[in-house]
Amino acid sequence: MRIVELSGGVGGARLAVGLDRIPDVELTVVVNIGDDEVIQGFHVSPDLDTVIYTLAGIQGPEGWGRAGDTFVTNTELARFGIDNTFQLGDLDLALNMTRTQRLGAGEPLSKIMSDIARSFGVESHVLPASDDRIETRLLNDQGEWLGFQEYFVIRQHRDVIKEVVYDGDDRATPAPGVMEAIERADQVVIGPSNPPLSIWPVLAIPGVRDAVESHPAVTAISPLIGGKALKGPAASVMASLGLPPGIEGVLEAYEGVVDRLIVDHADQAHAGREGEVEVTAAETMIKEPERAEALARLLLGI
């Protein structure tokens, strides 16, 4: 069974683990790059790295970064008056140095990440949505445009967001293998990721939304539980962008894209049909790999 997952953030990475654990599933994870940024001179790809670390079973306790990492270099930066709020662990730094060096030599991000995934023993295909630069930028209610990491890490996603754009999306092309994977897939799955910040940047790349919309079997996992996000700004960003609260907002965020939405049991009242979308309730708290696999088996009908 060929499966494509559109992913961003910790939730998408955890679902990828569940899908990866099922025998005879050929998994391709197409990952958001809108939050990529240059930090301390290094090209950082948070969502790509989170997916690879999680599939390799070496993710940090919060779901991001490396387990057992140290921050000696990051701490030492303060000596020189450098803002080290965005923390790069020492192990994580080695990956970012490698990526930056190879990008500077002209290699495409997709080839670099394929090699990095293989070095960690990851067998599933992990693809950036594009090899081109796409930058998620957010307009707050004070009229300031913020880069993603400034909004999310530096300012701890406290700003009220009124608009989101994906700079460079109109000039970007899907990374090699992305369109082919979607077209060949038996199912396309959208992970329990923040729709405007993690999934819309992927769908904004010319050709990707059309390919997903025309696919006959597309399932999204709601990032909300009881109408709220367990962590992160999914609910608040969706609301400030004018989407309805709760599951209705998720449905509107993916209008015309998905055929089925899986919601948590806490949102059981929405089970049934919402227009053209079948809504199914299940256990969507998937921190543990076993729970992620159970959800993966349910959505694949195994």
C-alpha positions as CSV (number, residue, x, y, z in Angstrom):
1,M,0.0,0.0,0.0
2,R,1.5,3.3,-1.1
3,I,0.8,6.2,1.4
4,V,1.7,9.8,1.2
5,E,1.5,11.9,4.3
6,L,1.6,15.7,4.2
7,S,3.3,16.7,7.5
8,G,4.5,19.5,9.6
9,G,5.4,19.7,13.3
10,V,5.4,17.1,16.0
11,G,1.9,15.7,15.4
12,G,2.7,14.9,11.7
13,A,5.9,13.2,12.7
14,R,4.2,11.0,15.3
15,L,1.6,9.9,12.7
16,A,4.4,9.1,10.3
17,V,5.8,6.7,12.9
18,G,2.4,4.9,13.1
19,L,2.3,4.6,9.4
20,D,5.9,3.5,9.2
21,R,5.3,0.6,11.7
22,I,2.7,-1.1,9.4
23,P,4.2,-3.9,7.3
24,D,3.9,-3.6,3.5
25,V,3.2,0.2,3.6
26,E,5.4,2.3,1.3
27,L,5.4,5.6,3.1
28,T,6.4,9.0,1.6
29,V,6.3,12.0,4.0
30,V,6.0,15.3,2.2
31,V,7.2,17.9,4.7
32,N,6.5,21.6,5.2
33,I,9.5,23.9,4.6
34,G,7.8,27.2,5.3
35,D,9.4,27.5,8.7
36,D,13.0,26.9,7.4
37,E,15.2,29.7,8.4
38,V,18.9,30.7,8.8
39,I,19.8,30.6,12.5
40,Q,23.3,31.5,13.7
41,G,24.4,31.2,10.1
42,F,23.0,27.7,9.6
43,H,20.0,26.6,7.5
44,V,17.5,25.1,9.9
45,S,14.7,22.9,8.7
46,P,12.7,22.2,11.9
47,D,9.8,20.1,10.4
48,L,12.0,18.0,8.2
49,D,14.4,17.2,11.1
50,T,11.5,16.5,13.5
51,V,10.1,13.9,11.1
52,I,13.5,12.2,10.6
53,Y,14.4,12.2,14.3
54,T,11.0,10.8,15.2
55,L,11.1,8.1,12.6
56,A,14.5,7.2,13.8
57,G,13.3,7.1,17.5
58,I,15.8,9.7,18.7
59,Q,13.5,12.7,19.1
60,G,13.7,14.9,22.2
61,P,11.2,14.6,25.1
62,E,9.1,17.4,23.8
63,G,8.8,15.8,20.4
64,W,11.5,18.0,18.7
65,G,15.3,18.1,18.8
66,R,17.5,15.2,19.7
67,A,17.2,13.0,22.8
68,G,20.0,13.5,25.2
69,D,21.3,16.6,23.4
70,T,23.5,19.2,25.1
71,F,23.5,22.9,24.5
72,V,27.1,23.9,25.3
73,T,27.7,25.8,22.1
74,N,24.3,27.5,22.3
75,T,25.0,28.7,25.8
76,E,28.4,29.9,24.9
77,L,27.0,32.2,22.3
78,A,25.7,34.5,25.1
79,R,29.3,35.3,26.0
80,F,29.6,37.1,22.7
81,G,26.3,38.9,23.0
82,I,24.5,36.8,20.5
83,D,20.8,36.1,20.9
84,N,20.6,32.4,21.6
85,T,16.8,32.2,22.3
86,F,16.4,29.7,19.4
87,Q,18.3,26.8,20.8
88,L,20.4,24.5,18.6
89,G,21.6,21.5,20.5
90,D,25.2,20.3,19.9
91,L,24.1,17.1,18.2
92,D,21.4,19.0,16.2
93,L,24.1,21.5,15.2
94,A,26.1,18.9,13.4
95,L,23.1,18.1,11.1
96,N,22.5,21.8,10.5
97,M,26.1,22.4,9.6
98,T,26.0,19.5,7.2
99,R,22.9,20.7,5.5
100,T,24.2,24.3,5.3
101,Q,27.5,23.2,3.8
102,R,25.9,21.0,1.2
103,L,23.3,23.6,0.2
104,G,26.2,26.1,-0.2
105,A,27.8,23.7,-2.6
106,G,24.7,23.7,-4.7
107,E,23.1,20.4,-3.7
108,P,19.3,20.3,-3.6
109,L,17.6,20.0,-0.2
110,S,15.7,16.8,-1.2
111,K,19.0,15.0,-1.9
112,I,20.6,16.2,1.3
113,M,17.6,15.2,3.4
114,S,17.4,11.8,1.7
115,D,21.1,11.1,2.7
116,I,20.5,12.4,6.2
117,A,17.4,10.2,6.7
118,R,19.4,7.2,5.4
119,S,22.2,8.0,7.9
120,F,19.8,7.6,10.7
121,G,18.4,4.3,9.4
122,V,15.1,5.8,8.2
123,E,13.7,3.7,5.4
124,S,10.5,5.7,4.6
125,H,10.9,8.5,2.0
126,V,11.1,11.9,3.6
127,L,10.8,14.7,1.1
128,P,10.8,18.5,1.5
129,A,7.7,19.9,-0.2
130,S,10.1,21.8,-2.5
131,D,13.8,22.4,-3.1
132,D,13.0,26.1,-3.5
133,R,12.8,28.6,-0.7
134,I,9.4,29.2,0.7
135,E,9.0,31.5,3.7
136,T,5.9,31.6,6.0
137,R,5.4,35.2,7.1
138,L,2.7,36.3,9.5
139,L,1.1,39.7,9.9
140,N,0.1,40.5,13.5
141,D,-2.7,42.8,14.7
142,Q,-0.1,45.5,15.3
143,G,0.7,45.6,11.5
144,E,4.1,43.9,11.9
145,W,5.3,41.2,9.5
146,L,7.0,38.4,11.4
147,G,9.2,35.5,10.2
148,F,7.9,32.1,11.4
149,Q,10.7,31.5,14.0
150,E,10.4,35.0,15.4
151,Y,6.6,34.4,15.9
152,F,6.8,30.9,17.1
153,V,10.0,30.6,19.1
154,I,11.2,34.1,20.0
155,R,7.8,35.6,20.7
156,Q,6.3,32.2,21.8
157,H,3.3,32.5,19.4
158,R,1.6,35.2,21.6
159,D,0.8,37.5,18.7
160,V,-2.7,37.7,17.2
161,I,-2.2,36.8,13.5
162,K,-4.4,38.5,10.9
163,E,-2.8,37.2,7.7
164,V,-0.4,34.5,6.6
165,V,1.6,34.4,3.3
166,Y,4.1,32.0,1.9
167,D,6.8,34.1,0.2
168,G,8.2,32.3,-2.8
169,D,5.3,29.8,-3.3
170,D,4.4,31.2,-6.7
171,R,8.0,30.5,-8.0
172,A,8.5,27.2,-6.3
173,T,8.1,23.8,-7.8
174,P,7.5,20.5,-6.0
175,A,10.6,18.6,-5.0
176,P,11.5,15.6,-7.2
177,G,9.2,12.7,-6.3
178,V,6.5,14.7,-4.6
179,M,4.0,14.8,-7.5
180,E,4.8,11.2,-8.5
181,A,4.2,10.0,-5.0
182,I,0.8,11.7,-4.7
183,E,-0.3,10.4,-8.1
184,R,0.7,6.8,-7.3
185,A,-0.6,6.8,-3.7
186,D,-3.4,4.6,-2.6
187,Q,-4.2,7.2,0.1
188,V,-3.1,10.7,0.9
189,V,-3.1,11.5,4.6
190,I,-2.8,14.9,6.1
191,G,-1.2,14.7,9.6
192,P,-2.6,16.3,12.7
193,S,-0.7,19.5,12.0
194,N,-1.6,23.2,12.2
195,P,-3.5,23.8,8.9
196,P,-2.4,27.4,8.2
197,L,1.2,27.1,9.4
198,S,2.1,23.5,8.4
199,I,-0.1,22.2,5.7
200,W,-1.2,25.3,3.7
201,P,2.4,26.1,2.8
202,V,2.7,22.7,1.2
203,L,-0.6,23.1,-0.7
204,A,0.4,26.6,-1.8
205,I,3.1,25.1,-4.1
206,P,1.8,25.2,-7.7
207,G,0.4,21.8,-8.6
208,V,0.3,20.2,-5.2
209,R,-3.2,21.4,-4.2
210,D,-4.6,20.3,-7.5
211,A,-3.0,16.9,-7.2
212,V,-4.3,16.4,-3.7
213,E,-7.8,17.7,-4.5
214,S,-8.1,15.3,-7.5
215,H,-6.9,12.3,-5.5
216,P,-9.8,9.9,-4.7
217,A,-8.9,9.1,-1.1
218,V,-7.7,12.0,1.1
219,T,-8.0,11.8,4.9
220,A,-7.0,14.5,7.4
221,I,-6.4,14.1,11.1
222,S,-7.8,17.0,13.1
223,P,-5.1,18.7,15.2
224,L,-7.8,19.7,17.8
225,I,-9.1,17.7,20.7
226,G,-12.3,18.9,22.3
227,G,-12.1,21.8,19.9
228,K,-8.7,22.9,21.2
229,A,-5.0,22.3,20.5
230,L,-3.2,20.3,23.2
231,K,-0.2,22.6,22.5
232,G,0.7,25.2,20.0
233,P,-1.3,27.9,18.3
234,A,-3.5,25.9,15.9
235,A,-6.8,26.9,17.4
236,S,-5.9,30.6,18.0
237,V,-4.3,31.1,14.5
238,M,-7.3,29.5,12.8
239,A,-9.7,31.7,14.8
240,S,-7.7,34.9,14.2
241,L,-7.7,34.1,10.4
242,G,-11.5,34.0,10.4
243,L,-12.0,30.2,10.5
244,P,-14.9,28.9,12.6
245,P,-14.1,27.5,16.0
246,G,-13.4,23.8,16.6
247,I,-13.9,21.1,14.1
248,E,-15.9,23.4,11.8
249,G,-12.7,25.4,11.4
250,V,-10.7,22.3,10.4
251,L,-13.3,21.4,7.8
252,E,-13.2,24.8,6.4
253,A,-9.4,24.9,6.4
254,Y,-9.5,21.8,4.2
255,E,-12.6,22.5,2.2
256,G,-12.4,20.9,-1.2
257,V,-9.2,19.0,-0.3
258,V,-10.3,16.1,2.0
259,D,-12.9,13.3,1.7
260,R,-12.6,12.2,5.3
261,L,-11.7,13.9,8.6
262,I,-10.7,11.9,11.7
263,V,-11.5,13.7,14.9
264,D,-10.8,12.8,18.5
265,H,-13.4,11.0,20.6
266,A,-13.8,14.3,22.5
267,D,-15.3,15.7,19.3
268,Q,-17.6,12.6,18.8
269,A,-20.6,14.9,18.3
270,H,-19.2,15.8,14.8
271,A,-19.1,12.2,13.6
272,G,-21.2,11.5,10.5
273,R,-21.2,13.5,7.3
274,E,-20.4,17.2,7.0
275,G,-21.4,17.9,3.4
276,E,-19.0,15.9,1.2
277,V,-16.7,15.0,4.1
278,E,-17.1,11.8,6.2
279,V,-16.2,12.6,9.9
280,T,-15.0,9.7,12.0
281,A,-14.1,9.7,15.7
282,A,-11.1,7.9,17.0
283,E,-8.2,8.1,19.5
284,T,-6.0,10.9,18.1
285,M,-3.6,11.4,21.1
286,I,-0.7,9.5,19.6
287,K,2.4,10.4,21.6
288,E,3.2,6.7,22.0
289,P,4.1,4.8,18.8
290,E,1.6,2.0,19.6
291,R,-1.2,4.6,19.6
292,A,0.1,6.1,16.5
293,E,0.1,2.7,14.8
294,A,-3.5,2.0,16.0
295,L,-4.7,5.3,14.4
296,A,-2.7,4.6,11.2
297,R,-4.3,1.1,10.9
298,L,-7.8,2.7,11.4
299,L,-7.3,5.3,8.8
300,L,-5.9,2.8,6.3
301,G,-8.8,0.4,7.0
302,I,-6.4,-2.3,8.2
